């Protein structure tokens, strides 16, 4: 798991620890110009990591039950 920059960043904070629930917002910001990925929970930064893949990304979402709402913004 640590080989993926996204997983490594999420492991540093709430995004991977399961300390969020219904009504919380989990956000992932991928900045191609800065070559970094940042994770936020309810607007609070919980981790970041370098993004070594240039302008390529493979988005995916995983959930165990419940309603999942996904919004994608490209800037």
N, CA, C and O atoms as a Maestro MAE file, in Angstrom:
{
 s_m_m2io_version
 :::
 2.0.0
}

f_m_ct {
 s_m_title
 :::
 protein
 m_atom[300] {
  # First column is atom index #
  i_m_mmod_type
  r_m_x_coord
  r_m_y_coord
  r_m_z_coord
  i_m_residue_number
  s_m_chain_name
  s_m_pdb_residue_name
  s_m_pdb_atom_name
  i_m_atomic_number
  :::
  1 25 0.817 -1.198 0.000 1 A "UNK " " N  " 7
  2 3 0.000 0.000 0.000 1 A "UNK " " CA " 6
  3 2 0.856 1.256 0.000 1 A "UNK " " C  " 6
  4 15 0.472 2.238 -0.635 1 A "UNK " " O  " 8
  5 25 1.974 1.273 0.666 2 A "UNK " " N  " 7
  6 3 2.799 2.472 0.753 2 A "UNK " " CA " 6
  7 2 3.426 2.852 -0.578 2 A "UNK " " C  " 6
  8 15 3.939 3.963 -0.715 2 A "UNK " " O  " 8
  9 25 3.399 1.952 -1.572 3 A "UNK " " N  " 7
  10 3 3.997 2.275 -2.854 3 A "UNK " " CA " 6
  11 2 3.149 3.263 -3.653 3 A "UNK " " C  " 6
  12 15 3.659 3.914 -4.564 3 A "UNK " " O  " 8
  13 25 1.878 3.381 -3.330 4 A "UNK " " N  " 7
  14 3 1.008 4.339 -4.007 4 A "UNK " " CA " 6
  15 2 1.028 5.658 -3.252 4 A "UNK " " C  " 6
  16 15 0.723 5.676 -2.060 4 A "UNK " " O  " 8
  17 25 1.381 6.773 -3.910 5 A "UNK " " N  " 7
  18 3 1.430 8.048 -3.206 5 A "UNK " " CA " 6
  19 2 0.097 8.427 -2.586 5 A "UNK " " C  " 6
  20 15 0.072 9.045 -1.521 5 A "UNK " " O  " 8
  21 25 -1.014 8.073 -3.227 6 A "UNK " " N  " 7
  22 3 -2.327 8.417 -2.673 6 A "UNK " " CA " 6
  23 2 -2.548 7.688 -1.354 6 A "UNK " " C  " 6
  24 15 -2.981 8.293 -0.374 6 A "UNK " " O  " 8
  25 25 -2.253 6.397 -1.326 7 A "UNK " " N  " 7
  26 3 -2.446 5.611 -0.110 7 A "UNK " " CA " 6
  27 2 -1.518 6.093 0.995 7 A "UNK " " C  " 6
  28 15 -1.913 6.147 2.159 7 A "UNK " " O  " 8
  29 25 -0.295 6.439 0.641 8 A "UNK " " N  " 7
  30 3 0.664 6.910 1.641 8 A "UNK " " CA " 6
  31 2 0.171 8.203 2.275 8 A "UNK " " C  " 6
  32 15 0.279 8.383 3.488 8 A "UNK " " O  " 8
  33 25 -0.370 9.107 1.458 9 A "UNK " " N  " 7
  34 3 -0.877 10.371 1.993 9 A "UNK " " CA " 6
  35 2 -2.106 10.141 2.851 9 A "UNK " " C  " 6
  36 15 -2.226 10.725 3.928 9 A "UNK " " O  " 8
  37 25 -3.010 9.306 2.395 10 A "UNK " " N  " 7
  38 3 -4.228 9.052 3.152 10 A "UNK " " CA " 6
  39 2 -3.920 8.379 4.476 10 A "UNK " " C  " 6
  40 15 -4.604 8.622 5.470 10 A "UNK " " O  " 8
  41 25 -2.904 7.539 4.501 11 A "UNK " " N  " 7
  42 3 -2.555 6.811 5.720 11 A "UNK " " CA " 6
  43 2 -2.088 7.748 6.829 11 A "UNK " " C  " 6
  44 15 -2.102 7.377 8.003 11 A "UNK " " O  " 8
  45 25 -1.672 8.966 6.464 12 A "UNK " " N  " 7
  46 3 -1.193 9.916 7.464 12 A "UNK " " CA " 6
  47 2 -2.335 10.567 8.241 12 A "UNK " " C  " 6
  48 15 -2.102 11.151 9.299 12 A "UNK " " O  " 8
  49 25 -3.561 10.478 7.735 13 A "UNK " " N  " 7
  50 3 -4.637 11.222 8.387 13 A "UNK " " CA " 6
  51 2 -5.933 10.460 8.482 13 A "UNK " " C  " 6
  52 15 -5.974 9.239 8.325 13 A "UNK " " O  " 8
  53 25 -6.996 11.205 8.743 14 A "UNK " " N  " 7
  54 3 -8.311 10.625 8.978 14 A "UNK " " CA " 6
  55 2 -8.854 9.874 7.772 14 A "UNK " " C  " 6
  56 15 -9.662 8.961 7.940 14 A "UNK " " O  " 8
  57 25 -8.439 10.227 6.573 15 A "UNK " " N  " 7
  58 3 -9.029 9.634 5.378 15 A "UNK " " CA " 6
  59 2 -8.898 8.124 5.351 15 A "UNK " " C  " 6
  60 15 -9.756 7.458 4.772 15 A "UNK " " O  " 8
  61 25 -7.870 7.557 5.945 16 A "UNK " " N  " 7
  62 3 -7.727 6.103 5.932 16 A "UNK " " CA " 6
  63 2 -8.013 5.478 7.283 16 A "UNK " " C  " 6
  64 15 -8.072 4.253 7.382 16 A "UNK " " O  " 8
  65 25 -8.190 6.267 8.319 17 A "UNK " " N  " 7
  66 3 -8.364 5.708 9.653 17 A "UNK " " CA " 6
  67 2 -9.816 5.385 9.966 17 A "UNK " " C  " 6
  68 15 -10.104 4.796 11.008 17 A "UNK " " O  " 8
  69 25 -10.743 5.761 9.076 18 A "UNK " " N  " 7
  70 3 -12.145 5.472 9.302 18 A "UNK " " CA " 6
  71 2 -12.816 6.402 10.288 18 A "UNK " " C  " 6
  72 15 -13.924 6.104 10.734 18 A "UNK " " O  " 8
  73 25 -12.204 7.509 10.648 19 A "UNK " " N  " 7
  74 3 -12.793 8.437 11.612 19 A "UNK " " CA " 6
  75 2 -13.658 9.487 10.920 19 A "UNK " " C  " 6
  76 15 -13.589 10.671 11.251 19 A "UNK " " O  " 8
  77 25 -14.449 9.064 9.987 20 A "UNK " " N  " 7
  78 3 -15.413 9.950 9.357 20 A "UNK " " CA " 6
  79 2 -16.680 9.148 9.118 20 A "UNK " " C  " 6
  80 15 -16.653 7.917 9.144 20 A "UNK " " O  " 8
  81 25 -17.769 9.826 8.891 21 A "UNK " " N  " 7
  82 3 -19.029 9.112 8.756 21 A "UNK " " CA " 6
  83 2 -20.033 9.894 7.936 21 A "UNK " " C  " 6
  84 15 -19.677 10.765 7.142 21 A "UNK " " O  " 8
  85 25 -21.296 9.562 8.146 22 A "UNK " " N  " 7
  86 3 -22.374 10.163 7.383 22 A "UNK " " CA " 6
  87 2 -22.327 11.684 7.488 22 A "UNK " " C  " 6
  88 15 -22.210 12.246 8.576 22 A "UNK " " O  " 8
  89 25 -22.422 12.328 6.343 23 A "UNK " " N  " 7
  90 3 -22.416 13.786 6.296 23 A "UNK " " CA " 6
  91 2 -21.039 14.401 6.142 23 A "UNK " " C  " 6
  92 15 -20.932 15.586 5.827 23 A "UNK " " O  " 8
  93 25 -19.976 13.623 6.357 24 A "UNK " " N  " 7
  94 3 -18.615 14.140 6.187 24 A "UNK " " CA " 6
  95 2 -18.268 14.220 4.701 24 A "UNK " " C  " 6
  96 15 -18.821 13.489 3.880 24 A "UNK " " O  " 8
  97 25 -17.353 15.109 4.379 25 A "UNK " " N  " 7
  98 3 -16.869 15.268 3.017 25 A "UNK " " CA " 6
  99 2 -15.400 14.897 2.964 25 A "UNK " " C  " 6
  100 15 -14.583 15.457 3.695 25 A "UNK " " O  " 8
  101 25 -15.068 13.952 2.099 26 A "UNK " " N  " 7
  102 3 -13.675 13.553 1.885 26 A "UNK " " CA " 6
  103 2 -13.293 14.068 0.506 26 A "UNK " " C  " 6
  104 15 -13.976 13.792 -0.480 26 A "UNK " " O  " 8
  105 25 -12.203 14.812 0.445 27 A "UNK " " N  " 7
  106 3 -11.809 15.458 -0.806 27 A "UNK " " CA " 6
  107 2 -10.364 15.110 -1.142 27 A "UNK " " C  " 6
  108 15 -9.501 15.068 -0.265 27 A "UNK " " O  " 8
  109 25 -10.118 14.864 -2.407 28 A "UNK " " N  " 7
  110 3 -8.772 14.608 -2.905 28 A "UNK " " CA " 6
  111 2 -8.476 15.646 -3.974 28 A "UNK " " C  " 6
  112 15 -9.206 15.748 -4.960 28 A "UNK " " O  " 8
  113 25 -7.414 16.413 -3.787 29 A "UNK " " N  " 7
  114 3 -7.020 17.437 -4.758 29 A "UNK " " CA " 6
  115 2 -5.729 17.004 -5.430 29 A "UNK " " C  " 6
  116 15 -4.704 16.822 -4.772 29 A "UNK " " O  " 8
  117 25 -5.786 16.844 -6.730 30 A "UNK " " N  " 7
  118 3 -4.615 16.456 -7.511 30 A "UNK " " CA " 6
  119 2 -4.148 17.672 -8.291 30 A "UNK " " C  " 6
  120 15 -4.860 18.165 -9.167 30 A "UNK " " O  " 8
  121 25 -2.958 18.152 -7.977 31 A "UNK " " N  " 7
  122 3 -2.399 19.346 -8.609 31 A "UNK " " CA " 6
  123 2 -1.282 18.912 -9.553 31 A "UNK " " C  " 6
  124 15 -0.162 18.637 -9.121 31 A "UNK " " O  " 8
  125 25 -1.600 18.852 -10.851 32 A "UNK " " N  " 7
  126 3 -0.608 18.420 -11.828 32 A "UNK " " CA " 6
  127 2 0.560 19.402 -11.916 32 A "UNK " " C  " 6
  128 15 1.706 18.984 -12.083 32 A "UNK " " O  " 8
  129 25 0.281 20.701 -11.804 33 A "UNK " " N  " 7
  130 3 1.346 21.701 -11.902 33 A "UNK " " CA " 6
  131 2 2.353 21.568 -10.758 33 A "UNK " " C  " 6
  132 15 3.559 21.690 -10.974 33 A "UNK " " O  " 8
  133 25 1.866 21.322 -9.556 34 A "UNK " " N  " 7
  134 3 2.734 21.176 -8.385 34 A "UNK " " CA " 6
  135 2 3.188 19.731 -8.181 34 A "UNK " " C  " 6
  136 15 4.004 19.457 -7.302 34 A "UNK " " O  " 8
  137 25 2.663 18.808 -8.988 35 A "UNK " " N  " 7
  138 3 2.984 17.375 -8.882 35 A "UNK " " CA " 6
  139 2 2.737 16.862 -7.460 35 A "UNK " " C  " 6
  140 15 3.602 16.231 -6.852 35 A "UNK " " O  " 8
  141 25 1.513 17.154 -6.936 36 A "UNK " " N  " 7
  142 3 1.186 16.709 -5.589 36 A "UNK " " CA " 6
  143 2 -0.290 16.327 -5.487 36 A "UNK " " C  " 6
  144 15 -1.117 16.761 -6.288 36 A "UNK " " O  " 8
  145 25 -0.597 15.507 -4.489 37 A "UNK " " N  " 7
  146 3 -1.973 15.131 -4.187 37 A "UNK " " CA " 6
  147 2 -2.209 15.440 -2.714 37 A "UNK " " C  " 6
  148 15 -1.368 15.136 -1.868 37 A "UNK " " O  " 8
  149 25 -3.356 16.046 -2.409 38 A "UNK " " N  " 7
  150 3 -3.688 16.448 -1.041 38 A "UNK " " CA " 6
  151 2 -5.056 15.882 -0.679 38 A "UNK " " C  " 6
  152 15 -5.968 15.866 -1.506 38 A "UNK " " O  " 8
  153 25 -5.193 15.418 0.563 39 A "UNK " " N  " 7
  154 3 -6.451 14.889 1.062 39 A "UNK " " CA " 6
  155 2 -7.006 15.794 2.154 39 A "UNK " " C  " 6
  156 15 -6.263 16.279 3.007 39 A "UNK " " O  " 8
  157 25 -8.334 16.021 2.122 40 A "UNK " " N  " 7
  158 3 -9.009 16.840 3.120 40 A "UNK " " CA " 6
  159 2 -10.257 16.100 3.608 40 A "UNK " " C  " 6
  160 15 -10.922 15.417 2.830 40 A "UNK " " O  " 8
  161 25 -10.570 16.239 4.890 41 A "UNK " " N  " 7
  162 3 -11.815 15.729 5.453 41 A "UNK " " CA " 6
  163 2 -12.520 16.920 6.083 41 A "UNK " " C  " 6
  164 15 -11.992 17.553 6.997 41 A "UNK " " O  " 8
  165 25 -13.714 17.220 5.588 42 A "UNK " " N  " 7
  166 3 -14.493 18.372 6.051 42 A "UNK " " CA " 6
  167 2 -13.689 19.667 5.976 42 A "UNK " " C  " 6
  168 15 -13.794 20.529 6.850 42 A "UNK " " O  " 8
  169 25 -12.888 19.792 4.927 43 A "UNK " " N  " 7
  170 3 -12.119 21.006 4.710 43 A "UNK " " CA " 6
  171 2 -10.803 21.086 5.449 43 A "UNK " " C  " 6
  172 15 -10.064 22.056 5.275 43 A "UNK " " O  " 8
  173 25 -10.482 20.087 6.279 44 A "UNK " " N  " 7
  174 3 -9.219 20.076 7.022 44 A "UNK " " CA " 6
  175 2 -8.229 19.149 6.328 44 A "UNK " " C  " 6
  176 15 -8.524 17.983 6.065 44 A "UNK " " O  " 8
  177 25 -7.058 19.688 6.038 45 A "UNK " " N  " 7
  178 3 -6.029 18.893 5.371 45 A "UNK " " CA " 6
  179 2 -5.564 17.773 6.294 45 A "UNK " " C  " 6
  180 15 -5.210 18.009 7.449 45 A "UNK " " O  " 8
  181 25 -5.570 16.530 5.758 46 A "UNK " " N  " 7
  182 3 -5.169 15.389 6.572 46 A "UNK " " CA " 6
  183 2 -3.946 14.657 6.010 46 A "UNK " " C  " 6
  184 15 -3.464 13.707 6.626 46 A "UNK " " O  " 8
  185 25 -3.448 15.078 4.870 47 A "UNK " " N  " 7
  186 3 -2.254 14.448 4.324 47 A "UNK " " CA " 6
  187 2 -2.002 14.891 2.905 47 A "UNK " " C  " 6
  188 15 -2.898 15.382 2.219 47 A "UNK " " O  " 8
  189 25 -0.751 14.709 2.470 48 A "UNK " " N  " 7
  190 3 -0.386 15.018 1.089 48 A "UNK " " CA " 6
  191 2 0.817 14.175 0.710 48 A "UNK " " C  " 6
  192 15 1.496 13.607 1.566 48 A "UNK " " O  " 8
  193 25 1.067 14.106 -0.588 49 A "UNK " " N  " 7
  194 3 2.189 13.308 -1.087 49 A "UNK " " CA " 6
  195 2 2.562 13.801 -2.478 49 A "UNK " " C  " 6
  196 15 1.751 14.446 -3.144 49 A "UNK " " O  " 8
  197 25 3.774 13.507 -2.922 50 A "UNK " " N  " 7
  198 3 4.147 13.845 -4.296 50 A "UNK " " CA " 6
  199 2 3.300 13.030 -5.277 50 A "UNK " " C  " 6
  200 15 2.870 11.924 -4.949 50 A "UNK " " O  " 8
  201 25 3.060 13.559 -6.462 51 A "UNK " " N  " 7
  202 3 2.358 12.851 -7.533 51 A "UNK " " CA " 6
  203 2 3.358 12.633 -8.667 51 A "UNK " " C  " 6
  204 15 3.616 13.552 -9.444 51 A "UNK " " O  " 8
  205 25 3.927 11.424 -8.772 52 A "UNK " " N  " 7
  206 3 5.003 11.176 -9.738 52 A "UNK " " CA " 6
  207 2 4.528 10.759 -11.123 52 A "UNK " " C  " 6
  208 15 5.347 10.340 -11.940 52 A "UNK " " O  " 8
  209 25 3.236 10.859 -11.414 53 A "UNK " " N  " 7
  210 3 2.706 10.317 -12.664 53 A "UNK " " CA " 6
  211 2 2.434 11.373 -13.730 53 A "UNK " " C  " 6
  212 15 1.696 11.107 -14.679 53 A "UNK " " O  " 8
  213 25 3.008 12.553 -13.595 54 A "UNK " " N  " 7
  214 3 2.790 13.604 -14.577 54 A "UNK " " CA " 6
  215 2 1.324 13.999 -14.637 54 A "UNK " " C  " 6
  216 15 0.672 14.131 -13.601 54 A "UNK " " O  " 8
  217 25 0.804 14.188 -15.842 55 A "UNK " " N  " 7
  218 3 -0.587 14.615 -16.019 55 A "UNK " " CA " 6
  219 2 -1.515 13.414 -16.224 55 A "UNK " " C  " 6
  220 15 -2.526 13.523 -16.917 55 A "UNK " " O  " 8
  221 25 -1.176 12.283 -15.629 56 A "UNK " " N  " 7
  222 3 -2.017 11.089 -15.739 56 A "UNK " " CA " 6
  223 2 -2.642 10.777 -14.381 56 A "UNK " " C  " 6
  224 15 -2.006 10.934 -13.338 56 A "UNK " " O  " 8
  225 25 -3.899 10.333 -14.412 57 A "UNK " " N  " 7
  226 3 -4.592 9.949 -13.182 57 A "UNK " " CA " 6
  227 2 -5.591 8.846 -13.501 57 A "UNK " " C  " 6
  228 15 -6.123 8.772 -14.609 57 A "UNK " " O  " 8
  229 25 -5.836 7.992 -12.517 58 A "UNK " " N  " 7
  230 3 -6.764 6.877 -12.651 58 A "UNK " " CA " 6
  231 2 -7.723 6.910 -11.455 58 A "UNK " " C  " 6
  232 15 -7.548 6.143 -10.509 58 A "UNK " " O  " 8
  233 25 -8.732 7.788 -11.485 59 A "UNK " " N  " 7
  234 3 -9.613 7.938 -10.327 59 A "UNK " " CA " 6
  235 2 -10.438 6.677 -10.060 59 A "UNK " " C  " 6
  236 15 -10.874 5.999 -10.990 59 A "UNK " " O  " 8
  237 25 -10.643 6.379 -8.788 60 A "UNK " " N  " 7
  238 3 -11.471 5.253 -8.363 60 A "UNK " " CA " 6
  239 2 -12.035 5.563 -6.978 60 A "UNK " " C  " 6
  240 15 -11.417 6.285 -6.196 60 A "UNK " " O  " 8
  241 25 -13.204 5.015 -6.684 61 A "UNK " " N  " 7
  242 3 -13.841 5.214 -5.390 61 A "UNK " " CA " 6
  243 2 -14.234 3.849 -4.845 61 A "UNK " " C  " 6
  244 15 -14.717 2.990 -5.583 61 A "UNK " " O  " 8
  245 25 -14.024 3.658 -3.553 62 A "UNK " " N  " 7
  246 3 -14.401 2.409 -2.902 62 A "UNK " " CA " 6
  247 2 -15.237 2.739 -1.673 62 A "UNK " " C  " 6
  248 15 -14.927 3.677 -0.939 62 A "UNK " " O  " 8
  249 25 -16.297 1.965 -1.452 63 A "UNK " " N  " 7
  250 3 -17.173 2.215 -0.315 63 A "UNK " " CA " 6
  251 2 -17.766 0.905 0.180 63 A "UNK " " C  " 6
  252 15 -17.984 -0.025 -0.597 63 A "UNK " " O  " 8
  253 25 -18.024 0.844 1.475 64 A "UNK " " N  " 7
  254 3 -18.687 -0.312 2.061 64 A "UNK " " CA " 6
  255 2 -20.079 0.109 2.500 64 A "UNK " " C  " 6
  256 15 -20.270 0.548 3.634 64 A "UNK " " O  " 8
  257 25 -21.047 -0.021 1.612 65 A "UNK " " N  " 7
  258 3 -22.426 0.302 1.937 65 A "UNK " " CA " 6
  259 2 -22.683 1.780 2.091 65 A "UNK " " C  " 6
  260 15 -21.756 2.589 2.073 65 A "UNK " " O  " 8
  261 25 -23.928 2.126 2.240 66 A "UNK " " N  " 7
  262 3 -24.303 3.518 2.424 66 A "UNK " " CA " 6
  263 2 -24.321 4.275 1.110 66 A "UNK " " C  " 6
  264 15 -23.913 3.757 0.070 66 A "UNK " " O  " 8
  265 25 -24.796 5.495 1.172 67 A "UNK " " N  " 7
  266 3 -24.884 6.342 -0.004 67 A "UNK " " CA " 6
  267 2 -23.547 7.037 -0.243 67 A "UNK " " C  " 6
  268 15 -22.935 7.569 0.683 67 A "UNK " " O  " 8
  269 25 -23.111 7.023 -1.487 68 A "UNK " " N  " 7
  270 3 -21.883 7.710 -1.866 68 A "UNK " " CA " 6
  271 2 -22.238 8.736 -2.925 68 A "UNK " " C  " 6
  272 15 -22.846 8.405 -3.943 68 A "UNK " " O  " 8
  273 25 -21.855 9.982 -2.683 69 A "UNK " " N  " 7
  274 3 -22.062 11.042 -3.659 69 A "UNK " " CA " 6
  275 2 -20.689 11.479 -4.142 69 A "UNK " " C  " 6
  276 15 -19.823 11.833 -3.342 69 A "UNK " " O  " 8
  277 25 -20.499 11.451 -5.434 70 A "UNK " " N  " 7
  278 3 -19.189 11.809 -5.999 70 A "UNK " " CA " 6
  279 2 -19.351 13.013 -6.902 70 A "UNK " " C  " 6
  280 15 -20.234 13.049 -7.760 70 A "UNK " " O  " 8
  281 25 -18.495 13.995 -6.702 71 A "UNK " " N  " 7
  282 3 -18.477 15.179 -7.549 71 A "UNK " " CA " 6
  283 2 -17.061 15.343 -8.063 71 A "UNK " " C  " 6
  284 15 -16.108 15.338 -7.284 71 A "UNK " " O  " 8
  285 25 -16.918 15.488 -9.364 72 A "UNK " " N  " 7
  286 3 -15.595 15.667 -9.976 72 A "UNK " " CA " 6
  287 2 -15.532 17.055 -10.584 72 A "UNK " " C  " 6
  288 15 -16.388 17.439 -11.380 72 A "UNK " " O  " 8
  289 25 -14.501 17.804 -10.198 73 A "UNK " " N  " 7
  290 3 -14.270 19.138 -10.771 73 A "UNK " " CA " 6
  291 2 -12.906 19.134 -11.431 73 A "UNK " " C  " 6
  292 15 -11.918 18.710 -10.831 73 A "UNK " " O  " 8
  293 25 -12.852 19.601 -12.653 74 A "UNK " " N  " 7
  294 3 -11.583 19.697 -13.369 74 A "UNK " " CA " 6
  295 2 -11.323 21.161 -13.630 74 A "UNK " " C  " 6
  296 15 -12.152 21.857 -14.216 74 A "UNK " " O  " 8
  297 25 -10.160 21.628 -13.191 75 A "UNK " " N  " 7
  298 3 -9.812 23.041 -13.360 75 A "UNK " " CA " 6
  299 2 -8.663 23.170 -14.320 75 A "UNK " " C  " 6
  300 15 -8.215 24.282 -14.601 75 A "UNK " " O  " 8
  :::
 }
 m_bond[299] {
  # First column is bond index #
  i_m_from
  i_m_to
  i_m_order
  :::
  1 1 2 1
  2 2 3 1
  3 3 4 2
  4 3 5 1
  5 5 6 1
  6 6 7 1
  7 7 8 2
  8 7 9 1
  9 9 10 1
  10 10 11 1
  11 11 12 2
  12 11 13 1
  13 13 14 1
  14 14 15 1
  15 15 16 2
  16 15 17 1
  17 17 18 1
  18 18 19 1
  19 19 20 2
  20 19 21 1
  21 21 22 1
  22 22 23 1
  23 23 24 2
  24 23 25 1
  25 25 26 1
  26 26 27 1
  27 27 28 2
  28 27 29 1
  29 29 30 1
  30 30 31 1
  31 31 32 2
  32 31 33 1
  33 33 34 1
  34 34 35 1
  35 35 36 2
  36 35 37 1
  37 37 38 1
  38 38 39 1
  39 39 40 2
  40 39 41 1
  41 41 42 1
  42 42 43 1
  43 43 44 2
  44 43 45 1
  45 45 46 1
  46 46 47 1
  47 47 48 2
  48 47 49 1
  49 49 50 1
  50 50 51 1
  51 51 52 2
  52 51 53 1
  53 53 54 1
  54 54 55 1
  55 55 56 2
  56 55 57 1
  57 57 58 1
  58 58 59 1
  59 59 60 2
  60 59 61 1
  61 61 62 1
  62 62 63 1
  63 63 64 2
  64 63 65 1
  65 65 66 1
  66 66 67 1
  67 67 68 2
  68 67 69 1
  69 69 70 1
  70 70 71 1
  71 71 72 2
  72 71 73 1
  73 73 74 1
  74 74 75 1
  75 75 76 2
  76 75 77 1
  77 77 78 1
  78 78 79 1
  79 79 80 2
  80 79 81 1
  81 81 82 1
  82 82 83 1
  83 83 84 2
  84 83 85 1
  85 85 86 1
  86 86 87 1
  87 87 88 2
  88 87 89 1
  89 89 90 1
  90 90 91 1
  91 91 92 2
  92 91 93 1
  93 93 94 1
  94 94 95 1
  95 95 96 2
  96 95 97 1
  97 97 98 1
  98 98 99 1
  99 99 100 2
  100 99 101 1
  101 101 102 1
  102 102 103 1
  103 103 104 2
  104 103 105 1
  105 105 106 1
  106 106 107 1
  107 107 108 2
  108 107 109 1
  109 109 110 1
  110 110 111 1
  111 111 112 2
  112 111 113 1
  113 113 114 1
  114 114 115 1
  115 115 116 2
  116 115 117 1
  117 117 118 1
  118 118 119 1
  119 119 120 2
  120 119 121 1
  121 121 122 1
  122 122 123 1
  123 123 124 2
  124 123 125 1
  125 125 126 1
  126 126 127 1
  127 127 128 2
  128 127 129 1
  129 129 130 1
  130 130 131 1
  131 131 132 2
  132 131 133 1
  133 133 134 1
  134 134 135 1
  135 135 136 2
  136 135 137 1
  137 137 138 1
  138 138 139 1
  139 139 140 2
  140 139 141 1
  141 141 142 1
  142 142 143 1
  143 143 144 2
  144 143 145 1
  145 145 146 1
  146 146 147 1
  147 147 148 2
  148 147 149 1
  149 149 150 1
  150 150 151 1
  151 151 152 2
  152 151 153 1
  153 153 154 1
  154 154 155 1
  155 155 156 2
  156 155 157 1
  157 157 158 1
  158 158 159 1
  159 159 160 2
  160 159 161 1
  161 161 162 1
  162 162 163 1
  163 163 164 2
  164 163 165 1
  165 165 166 1
  166 166 167 1
  167 167 168 2
  168 167 169 1
  169 169 170 1
  170 170 171 1
  171 171 172 2
  172 171 173 1
  173 173 174 1
  174 174 175 1
  175 175 176 2
  176 175 177 1
  177 177 178 1
  178 178 179 1
  179 179 180 2
  180 179 181 1
  181 181 182 1
  182 182 183 1
  183 183 184 2
  184 183 185 1
  185 185 186 1
  186 186 187 1
  187 187 188 2
  188 187 189 1
  189 189 190 1
  190 190 191 1
  191 191 192 2
  192 191 193 1
  193 193 194 1
  194 194 195 1
  195 195 196 2
  196 195 197 1
  197 197 198 1
  198 198 199 1
  199 199 200 2
  200 199 201 1
  201 201 202 1
  202 202 203 1
  203 203 204 2
  204 203 205 1
  205 205 206 1
  206 206 207 1
  207 207 208 2
  208 207 209 1
  209 209 210 1
  210 210 211 1
  211 211 212 2
  212 211 213 1
  213 213 214 1
  214 214 215 1
  215 215 216 2
  216 215 217 1
  217 217 218 1
  218 218 219 1
  219 219 220 2
  220 219 221 1
  221 221 222 1
  222 222 223 1
  223 223 224 2
  224 223 225 1
  225 225 226 1
  226 226 227 1
  227 227 228 2
  228 227 229 1
  229 229 230 1
  230 230 231 1
  231 231 232 2
  232 231 233 1
  233 233 234 1
  234 234 235 1
  235 235 236 2
  236 235 237 1
  237 237 238 1
  238 238 239 1
  239 239 240 2
  240 239 241 1
  241 241 242 1
  242 242 243 1
  243 243 244 2
  244 243 245 1
  245 245 246 1
  246 246 247 1
  247 247 248 2
  248 247 249 1
  249 249 250 1
  250 250 251 1
  251 251 252 2
  252 251 253 1
  253 253 254 1
  254 254 255 1
  255 255 256 2
  256 255 257 1
  257 257 258 1
  258 258 259 1
  259 259 260 2
  260 259 261 1
  261 261 262 1
  262 262 263 1
  263 263 264 2
  264 263 265 1
  265 265 266 1
  266 266 267 1
  267 267 268 2
  268 267 269 1
  269 269 270 1
  270 270 271 1
  271 271 272 2
  272 271 273 1
  273 273 274 1
  274 274 275 1
  275 275 276 2
  276 275 277 1
  277 277 278 1
  278 278 279 1
  279 279 280 2
  280 279 281 1
  281 281 282 1
  282 282 283 1
  283 283 284 2
  284 283 285 1
  285 285 286 1
  286 286 287 1
  287 287 288 2
  288 287 289 1
  289 289 290 1
  290 290 291 1
  291 291 292 2
  292 291 293 1
  293 293 294 1
  294 294 295 1
  295 295 296 2
  296 295 297 1
  297 297 298 1
  298 298 299 1
  299 299 300 2
  :::
 }
}
